[in-house]
Amino acid sequence: MILDGKATADRRLEKLKKEIQVSGITPRLATLIVGKDPGSQLYIRMKHRACERVGIGSILVELPEEATTEDVVEDVRRLGEDPSIDGILVQLPLPRHVDQEKVIAAIPPEKDVDGFAPLSLGSLLSGNPLFSPCTPLGIMVLLAEYGITAEGSDAVVVGRSLEVGRPMAILLLNAGATVTICHSKTRDLAEKTRSADILVSAVGKPGFITAPMVREGAVVIDVGISQVGGKTRGDVDFPAVEPRARAITPVPGGVGPMTIAMLMENTLKAARGRGCRPAR
């Protein structure tokens, strides 16, 4: 079974568009990007196209590559104080000289639609998240759309980033799964991954998850995105793993569209939480 994230995201975006139309409000999302990284610029364009599609207003703040941590934090705080802005997204990764933790911490919790700020992650850990990070949340929604339950399953997450790996593990744990997190220091990784009923890979290494690493009948979620010879590839060796899997996400067309759909849903949630500003 192919878990079609694009089709699922399209359905949810159309539903969201109708919700916004009848709500009488116009949510507004601010995105901030530092530098000219082509991948980051592509992701920003995709997010703004999604905003336009569903009726969310959007603004883009672009800062030069040489911007300092203080420069970025100042703009984030300005957006945080702007009553016309409901959600703030800082496009990651930031240049290496910019302190990402300080930048993300400057986002007000009620506008943290990416769910990365310390208070958001702490709320997620407590089981009462205001905003869950969009990629892990999108994966949970995609599983639910296909009737796949995490409760009682053995789940393995490969990758421990704050953006995907750790919050993914928490969401699976909150859903009743028994969770193992694997990373670069894990011994005998294949032994761990073969134990998984649900296997999530988020390491960014093309073809990293091979057939012998996957249990027969497992659900395989591929978060990785890499460019190889002009083609987009995921962490999973899809042709080899697909015959073994009960269900699997493709790359592209799997997790990526769900991430953007969740961002749109989080932005509407933020607007409603801030008092439902009337449409203009």
Number of C-alpha atoms within 10 A of each C-alpha: 12 15 22 21 27 18 14 20 24 14 12 17 22 13 12 18 19 13 15 17 13 8 14 13 20 21 27 22 28 22 19 19 22 23 15 12 13 9 8 17 15 10 15 19 12 14 21 20 14 19 23 13 13 20 20 20 16 20 13 14 14 14 16 12 15 12 14 16 17 13 14 27 20 14 17 25 15 12 24 22 12 10 9 16 21 31 29 27 23 23 15 14 12 19 16 7 11 20 15 17 12 14 21 22 18 20 27 19 20 19 27 28 31 25 29 26 23 15 16 24 23 15 15 21 17 11 14 13 16 22 27 25 28 27 25 26 23 26 27 19 18 22 19 12 14 14 9 14 16 22 14 12 17 20 27 27 26 26 21 19 13 13 18 23 24 18 24 30 25 19 23 25 21 18 16 16 21 18 22 17 18 19 15 10 7 11 10 9 14 16 13 20 27 18 18 25 23 30 26 30 25 24 23 18 16 17 18 16 25 15 21 14 18 26 22 18 15 23 25 29 26 27 27 23 20 16 12 10 7 7 8 13 22 27 23 31 16 21 11 14 21 23 14 18 21 16 19 25 25 22 22 19 16 25 26 23 22 29 21 22 29 26 27 29 18 24 28 26 20 26 22 16 13 15 10 17 16 10 11 6
